């Protein structure tokens, strides 16, 4: 099993990507066979533009997982907002 040169993690134990979340859309579905109910999913959200001072952007998170198929990521309250952005995510197996 080879190792990632820069991350010191076995390659089969990680998967990462970037997925767009369109403006006004609450969730994005990310299809990957590596995700399971015991996966650790780390994600960040990069907003396309800045928001006005004093305006908080909604909390984002993983909303559901279908083991071996996909997971959804988006606003925790299920409300789509503008502007959209980019979800940067990484999956690590925990077992």
Buried (B, 14 or more C-beta within 10 A) or exposed (E): EEEEEEEEEEEEBBBEEEBEBEEEBBBBBBEBEEBBEEBEBEBEBEBEEEEEEEEEEBEBEBBEBEEEEBBBBBBEEEEBBEBBBBBBBBBBBEE
